[in-house]
Amino acid sequence: MVPRGYVPMVLVGDDEGGSEERRIMVRVEMLKEPCMAAVLEMAAQQFGYGQRGVLRIPCGADRFQQMVGAECAAT
């Protein structure tokens, strides 16, 4: 069950180029932050805009944390 105010996502891949999948929860408020634009664009390029179900993001957990953590901390 997804907690209220969160969006489930699946990180596809690992930081060594493997195919690991990791489920995460992202606060809805984060989706409006400019730092998420690159992450969502990456997902659109890899999987298209017509994804069904959980949003898939083509990167590992470490890379996701670097992209979102560093950029969102600066805003």
N, CA and C of each residue as an Amber inpcrd file, in Angstrom:
protein
   225
   0.8380000  -1.1800000   0.0000000   0.0000000   0.0000000   0.0000000
   0.8850000   1.2460000   0.0000000   0.5120000   2.1960000  -0.8040000
   1.2750000   3.4360000  -0.9340000   0.7410000   4.4510000   0.0780000
   1.6260000   4.9930000   0.9110000   1.1820000   6.0010000   1.8740000
   0.6700000   7.2550000   1.1620000  -0.2850000   7.9130000   1.7710000
  -0.8330000   9.1450000   1.2110000   0.2870000  10.1850000   1.0600000
   0.3120000  10.8480000  -0.0850000   1.3040000  11.8790000  -0.3330000
   2.5870000  11.3740000  -0.9640000   2.6060000  10.0990000  -1.3490000
   3.8050000   9.5100000  -1.9550000   3.4690000   8.9010000  -3.3140000
   4.4800000   8.8240000  -4.1780000   4.3670000   8.1820000  -5.4860000
   5.3720000   7.0360000  -5.5190000   4.9120000   5.8230000  -5.8440000
   5.8720000   4.7230000  -5.9450000   6.6540000   4.8090000  -7.2540000
   7.9160000   4.4540000  -7.1960000   8.7740000   4.3910000  -8.3780000
   9.6440000   3.1530000  -8.2730000  10.0850000   2.6590000  -9.4120000
  11.0190000   1.5410000  -9.4490000  12.2830000   2.0250000 -10.1440000
  13.3940000   1.9210000  -9.4380000  14.6890000   2.2410000 -10.0290000
  15.1700000   0.9930000 -10.7500000  15.3990000   1.0960000 -12.0550000
  15.7610000  -0.0420000 -12.8830000  17.2280000   0.0740000 -13.2690000
  18.0090000  -0.8970000 -12.8590000  19.4400000  -0.8910000 -13.1310000
  20.1960000  -0.6720000 -11.8480000  21.4760000  -0.9540000 -11.9030000
  22.3160000  -0.6470000 -10.7540000  23.4400000   0.2440000 -11.2420000
  24.2690000   0.6610000 -10.3580000  25.3030000   1.6120000 -10.7240000
  26.4770000   0.9750000 -11.4590000  26.4610000  -0.3540000 -11.6360000
  27.4790000  -1.0420000 -12.4340000  26.9120000  -1.5160000 -13.7650000
  25.7050000  -1.0490000 -14.1320000  25.1260000  -1.4140000 -15.4150000
  24.3030000  -2.6910000 -15.3890000  24.0100000  -3.2260000 -14.2150000
  23.2050000  -4.4400000 -14.0950000  21.7230000  -4.1480000 -14.2500000
  20.9020000  -5.1320000 -13.8880000  19.4600000  -4.9940000 -14.0800000
  18.6810000  -5.0910000 -12.7700000  19.2550000  -4.6570000 -11.6960000
  18.5890000  -4.6880000 -10.3960000  17.4000000  -3.7270000 -10.3910000
  16.3250000  -4.0950000  -9.6830000  15.1760000  -3.2160000  -9.5140000
  15.0010000  -2.9230000  -8.0370000  14.7270000  -1.6580000  -7.7280000
  14.5260000  -1.2560000  -6.3360000  13.3220000  -0.3280000  -6.2670000
  12.3670000  -0.6740000  -5.4100000  11.1720000   0.1530000  -5.2310000
  11.4590000   1.2530000  -4.2200000  11.0070000   2.4590000  -4.5530000
  11.1560000   3.5850000  -3.6400000   9.8380000   4.3570000  -3.5840000
   9.7060000   5.2030000  -2.5910000   8.5630000   6.1050000  -2.4700000
   9.0970000   7.5280000  -2.5010000   8.4820000   8.3610000  -3.3160000
   8.8980000   9.7530000  -3.4540000   7.7190000  10.6340000  -3.0500000
   7.9880000  11.6270000  -2.2180000   6.9230000  12.5470000  -1.8140000
   6.4010000  13.2900000  -3.0410000   5.0940000  13.4550000  -3.1130000
   4.4610000  14.1340000  -4.2410000   5.0530000  15.5290000  -4.4350000
   5.3580000  16.2230000  -3.3440000   5.9220000  17.5690000  -3.4390000
   7.2300000  17.5970000  -4.2330000   7.9790000  16.5070000  -4.2060000
   9.2570000  16.4410000  -4.9320000   9.0620000  16.5250000  -6.4440000
   7.9160000  16.1030000  -6.9450000   7.6970000  16.0650000  -8.3900000
   7.6800000  17.4500000  -9.0190000   7.3980000  18.4810000  -8.2370000
   7.3840000  19.8430000  -8.7860000   8.7620000  20.5040000  -8.7640000
   9.7270000  19.8730000  -8.1250000  11.0710000  20.4370000  -8.0240000
  11.8100000  20.2960000  -9.3590000  12.5590000  21.3250000  -9.7430000
  13.3240000  21.2580000 -10.9970000  14.2880000  20.0700000 -11.0500000
  14.7790000  19.6360000  -9.9010000  15.7360000  18.5240000  -9.8950000
  15.1140000  17.2180000 -10.3880000  13.7910000  17.1120000 -10.3190000
  13.1380000  15.8890000 -10.7830000  12.9320000  15.8790000 -12.2940000
  13.0540000  17.0380000 -12.9430000  12.8210000  17.1100000 -14.3870000
  13.7600000  16.1920000 -15.1570000  15.0330000  16.1750000 -14.8020000
  16.0010000  15.3200000 -15.5020000  15.6850000  13.8480000 -15.2870000
  15.2750000  13.5070000 -14.0830000  14.9370000  12.1160000 -13.7650000
  13.7180000  11.6780000 -14.5680000  12.6960000  12.5100000 -14.6060000
  11.4820000  12.1660000 -15.3450000  11.7290000  12.1540000 -16.8520000
  12.5770000  13.0330000 -17.3400000  12.9160000  13.0350000 -18.7700000
  13.6780000  11.7660000 -19.1510000  14.5770000  11.3290000 -18.2690000
  15.3050000  10.0750000 -18.4990000  14.3250000   8.9100000 -18.6230000
  13.3310000   8.8850000 -17.7360000  12.3260000   7.8250000 -17.7670000
  11.5170000   7.8810000 -19.0580000  11.1530000   9.0780000 -19.4930000
  10.3810000   9.2280000 -20.7260000  11.1840000   8.7710000 -21.9400000
  12.4670000   9.1090000 -21.9850000  13.3050000   8.6950000 -23.1110000
  13.4860000   7.1850000 -23.1550000  13.6570000   6.5760000 -22.0000000
  13.9160000   5.1290000 -21.9400000  12.6470000   4.3000000 -22.1340000
  11.5640000   4.6990000 -21.4570000  10.3610000   3.8660000 -21.4090000
   9.1450000   4.4880000 -22.0850000   9.2280000   5.7550000 -22.4910000
   8.1000000   6.4370000 -23.1140000   7.1600000   7.0450000 -22.0860000
   6.2030000   7.8200000 -22.5930000   5.2490000   8.5010000 -21.7130000
   4.0660000   7.6180000 -21.3490000   3.8980000   6.5070000 -22.0020000
   2.7370000   5.6530000 -21.7750000   2.9570000   4.5320000 -20.7810000
   3.8170000   4.7340000 -19.8050000   4.0650000   3.6800000 -18.8140000
   2.7830000   3.3760000 -18.0440000   2.5670000   2.1150000 -17.7900000
   1.4280000   1.6950000 -16.9670000   1.9630000   1.2070000 -15.6370000
   1.1990000   1.4560000 -14.5970000   1.6100000   0.9890000 -13.2770000
   2.6440000   1.9120000 -12.6620000   3.5670000   1.3170000 -11.9490000
   4.5810000   2.0740000 -11.2210000   5.5520000   2.7300000 -12.2010000
   5.8830000   3.9800000 -11.9330000   6.8170000   4.7270000 -12.7690000
   8.2060000   4.1240000 -12.6540000   8.7910000   3.7740000 -13.7920000
  10.1280000   3.1660000 -13.8280000  11.1560000   4.2370000 -14.1700000
  12.2420000   4.2720000 -13.4050000  13.3200000   5.2380000 -13.5900000
  14.5870000   4.4630000 -13.9460000  15.2190000   4.7680000 -15.0980000
  16.3760000   3.9820000 -15.5440000  17.6970000   4.4080000 -14.9020000
  17.8250000   4.1670000 -13.6160000  19.1030000   4.4060000 -12.9390000
  19.1170000   3.6600000 -11.6090000  20.3050000   3.4550000 -11.0880000
  20.4660000   2.7940000  -9.8060000  20.1880000   3.7380000  -8.6500000
  20.1200000   3.1810000  -7.4560000  19.8050000   3.9580000  -6.2600000
  20.8520000   5.0300000  -5.9800000  22.1240000   4.6990000  -6.1370000
  23.1780000   5.6830000  -5.8640000  23.0940000   6.8630000  -6.8270000
  22.9010000   6.5670000  -8.0930000  22.8060000   7.6390000  -9.0910000
  21.5640000   8.4880000  -8.8500000  20.4430000   7.8500000  -8.5340000
  19.2140000   8.5850000  -8.2410000  19.4360000   9.5330000  -7.0680000
  20.0580000   9.0270000  -6.0220000  20.3280000   9.8510000  -4.8370000
  21.2340000  11.0290000  -5.1870000  22.2370000  10.7890000  -6.0140000
  23.1380000  11.8710000  -6.4200000  22.3940000  12.9330000  -7.2260000
  21.5760000  12.4960000  -8.1810000  20.8540000  13.4370000  -9.0350000
  19.8410000  14.2510000  -8.2500000  19.0430000  13.5680000  -7.4720000
  17.9530000  14.2290000  -6.7620000  18.4490000  14.9120000  -5.4960000
  19.2820000  14.2290000  -4.7370000  19.7530000  14.7850000  -3.4710000
  20.5570000  16.0490000  -3.6450000  21.5260000  16.0350000  -4.5300000
  22.4050000  17.1890000  -4.7210000  21.6540000  18.3650000  -5.3370000
  20.8580000  18.1110000  -6.3630000  20.1730000  19.1960000  -7.0470000
  19.0460000  19.7730000  -6.2120000  18.2780000  18.9370000  -5.5300000
  17.1600000  19.4400000  -4.7330000  17.6510000  20.1620000  -3.4840000
  18.7890000  19.7810000  -2.9710000  19.3360000  20.4640000  -1.7990000
  19.7130000  21.8970000  -2.1520000  20.0350000  22.1300000  -3.4220000
  20.4510000  23.4630000  -3.8570000  19.2620000  24.3760000  -4.1400000
  18.0520000  23.8390000  -4.2460000  16.8850000  24.6730000  -4.5610000
  16.1900000  25.1340000  -3.3250000
